[in-house]
Amino acid sequence: MVYAGLEATLRAYVEGRAEEEIPALRMLTAPVEAIRDRAIAFAGHLRGAAPEFGADVLAGRSVPGAGSAPGIDLPTALVVLNHPILSATELDSRLRASDPPVVARIENDSVVLDLRTVRPDEEHELLDCLLHLA
């Protein structure tokens, strides 16, 4: 199984399909403009479904490998969340405890989501998790 997985990965690179077929590589190479467009749409959907939620989009940085590559970061667009009742720490904690768990981060006393790490087909699940907290 290991060799088959390695072969498929190497074949994708050789045949020029790696960015399409390898999820981590697809996330790393996604253009910031595409992420910004998704973030703007996502924030709009959230505000429309739960107007009490604060959802804005700001420029930010993605840190690949959860910090395992110090000094390397990528431009991204962040969805900045503010809840009318929950603090950023409480909101982050509830997101991590949701089903499926949502791993966000806290910046400037707000929870931020980086859609670079969310597949487009997962956005509806993310929205559902947030709506259950509204």
C-alpha positions in Angstrom: 0.0 0.0 0.0 2.8 2.4 0.8 4.5 1.8 -2.5 1.2 2.2 -4.4 0.6 5.5 -2.7 4.1 6.7 -3.4 3.8 5.6 -7.0 0.5 7.4 -7.5 2.0 10.6 -5.9 5.1 10.5 -8.1 3.1 9.7 -11.2 0.9 12.8 -10.5 4.1 14.9 -10.3 5.6 13.5 -13.5 2.3 13.8 -15.4 1.8 17.4 -14.2 -1.4 16.6 -12.2 0.0 17.0 -8.7 -1.6 20.4 -8.0 -5.0 18.9 -8.9 -4.7 15.6 -7.2 -2.7 16.2 -4.0 -4.9 18.2 -1.5 -2.0 19.7 0.5 -0.3 20.9 -2.7 -3.6 22.3 -4.1 -4.1 24.3 -0.8 -0.5 25.6 -0.9 -0.7 26.7 -4.5 -4.2 28.3 -4.4 -4.0 31.9 -5.6 -4.8 34.4 -2.9 -7.4 36.0 -5.2 -9.4 32.8 -5.3 -9.3 32.4 -1.5 -10.4 36.0 -1.1 -13.4 35.5 -3.4 -14.4 32.4 -1.5 -13.9 34.2 1.9 -16.1 37.1 0.7 -18.8 34.8 -0.4 -18.6 32.7 2.8 -18.8 35.8 5.0 -21.8 37.0 3.0 -23.6 33.7 3.5 -22.9 33.7 7.2 -24.1 37.3 7.7 -27.2 36.5 5.6 -28.1 33.4 7.7 -27.0 34.7 11.1 -26.9 38.6 11.0 -25.9 38.7 14.7 -22.5 37.1 13.7 -19.8 39.6 12.8 -18.1 38.2 9.7 -15.5 40.3 7.8 -12.7 39.5 5.4 -9.1 40.7 6.0 -5.8 40.0 4.3 -3.7 37.6 6.3 -1.0 35.0 6.3 -1.2 31.2 6.2 1.5 29.2 8.1 2.1 25.9 6.3 2.8 22.8 8.4 1.3 24.3 11.5 4.5 26.2 12.1 6.8 23.3 11.2 8.4 25.5 8.5 9.5 28.7 10.4 9.8 31.8 8.4 7.6 30.5 5.6 4.1 31.9 5.1 1.6 32.5 2.3 -0.7 35.4 1.6 -4.4 34.5 2.3 -7.7 36.1 3.1 -9.1 35.4 6.5 -12.8 35.3 7.6 -12.8 37.3 10.9 -15.6 36.2 13.2 -17.1 38.0 16.2 -20.0 36.6 18.2 -22.4 38.9 20.1 -22.2 36.8 23.3 -19.3 34.4 23.1 -15.7 35.6 23.6 -13.1 34.6 21.0 -11.8 31.9 23.3 -15.3 30.5 23.9 -16.1 30.6 20.2 -12.9 28.9 19.3 -13.4 26.2 22.0 -17.0 25.5 20.8 -15.8 25.3 17.2 -13.1 22.7 18.2 -15.8 20.7 20.0 -18.3 20.8 17.1 -19.0 17.9 14.8 -16.9 18.0 12.6 -14.3 19.8 14.7 -13.3 23.2 13.3 -9.7 24.4 14.0 -9.5 28.1 13.8 -7.1 30.6 15.4 -7.5 33.7 17.5 -6.0 37.0 16.3 -6.7 40.4 17.8 -9.4 39.0 20.0 -11.4 37.5 17.1 -11.6 34.0 15.7 -10.2 33.8 12.2 -10.8 31.1 9.6 -8.4 30.5 6.7 -10.3 29.1 3.8 -7.0 28.0 2.2 -7.3 25.0 4.5 -11.0 24.3 3.7 -12.0 22.5 0.5 -14.8 24.3 -1.3 -17.0 21.3 -0.9 -16.5 21.5 2.9 -17.7 25.1 3.2 -21.4 24.2 3.7 -20.4 22.0 6.7 -18.3 24.9 8.1 -21.3 27.2 7.7 -23.6 24.7 9.4 -21.2 24.5 12.4 -21.2 28.2 12.8 -25.0 28.5 12.5 -25.4 26.0 15.3 -23.4 28.4 17.5 -25.4 31.5 16.5 
